[in-house]
Amino acid sequence: MKKISVGISGIGSYVPDKILTNYDLSQMVETSNEWIVERTGIETRRIADKDQAASDLATRAAIKALESANATPDEIDLIIVATATPDHLFPSTACVVQANLNAKKAAAFDMSVGCTGFVYAVATGANFISSGIYKKVLVIGSEVLSKIVNWEDRNTCVLFGDGAGAVVLEQCKDGYGILSYELGSDGKDRDCLIVPAGGSKLPASEDTVKNKLHAIQMEGRDVFKFAVRIMEKASISATEKAGLKVEELDFLVPHQANIRIIDAALKKLNLSRDKACINLNKYGNMSSASIPVALDEAVRDGRIQKGDNLVMVAFGAGLTWGSLVIRWNKEGIDD
Ligand code: UT7
């Protein structure tokens, strides 16, 4: 049976209006603009309103992606939301988005893969199309990390921001679209990036609230070392699986956690800075939303053109990692 090629036919993103600067943070914890810029590359991040949940950001990004794909909600067969900050433990955020969009025939589920979520979700959604089961899949990465950050912990609160990015996947011309991917996990290191409480292991209690166990805890240095190693390894392996050489890559669309991680990966891959889609200076680390927002910006400002070879590469809680090579077809469908 001939394999169906799958590409991105539409893309959109949304970030909240409220901007939190490094200066603002220096009024909240013992930090400085200099430290944050030098150690992370982050200058500002966006913060959701009190009443905005992951589904609200996701829905706004999804509407733009549907518009750009010329698709209506009732054509969508499946909605996958990658998020570490779901509206609820259940029902899934994807079901809230399904209702918001009135996507009548769509199945819907969330994926919990930390910052790697978007790459996993695109690979998963693509399989439903390449197998002939579905025609149009909406994949969203959406995060309101500001709601699970400990605003007294300078080690983490300066890093994260809120936002959402979405894509519509559908069949595309052969030779374009998703060429390969690689997904991985290493659960033995799960404690180095974790929200300890609120699940079945440690349900909410007075103690968990008092001890701030519902907020992100991170061993920054351990994650940093893992990230540098895995960004190179995963990018190379997906590129080789696609039958390409690293020099044939036009763009790296990396998870945006730290400019030093991105620079180290670029150096190891022997790629120049202008080959990376970078926006963490403006938005910080938006976890599963980082890659689709960076991709959306690069597509909309014309940097990414039809025929360009891109590798998306991410790492995150789990620990997990994922890389995916796409040959960009702006329309994503046969033209
Ligand atoms: O998406 C996946 C999630 N996260 C990541 O990928 C993050 C990966 N890790 C990192 O990006 C970096 O490890 C950080 C940005 C988190 C930290 O940078 P670092 O260069 O690894 O700093 P460090 O943790 O080694 O800390 C160096 C110093 C420490 O002080 P002492 O012990 O040397 O006196 C920290 O207490 O910097 C201090 N520090 C700060 N100082 C000012 C930590 N955070 C801050 C801060 N402002 N915000």
Boltz pocket constraint, residues with backbone or C-beta under 6 A from the ligand:
constraints:
  - pocket:
      binder: B
      contacts: [[A, 30], [A, 31], [A, 32], [A, 35], [A, 36], [A, 39], [A, 40], [A, 115], [A, 154], [A, 155], [A, 156], [A, 158], [A, 193], [A, 218], [A, 219], [A, 220], [A, 221], [A, 223], [A, 224], [A, 227], [A, 256], [A, 257], [A, 258], [A, 285], [A, 287], [A, 315], [A, 316], [A, 317]]
      max_distance: 6.0
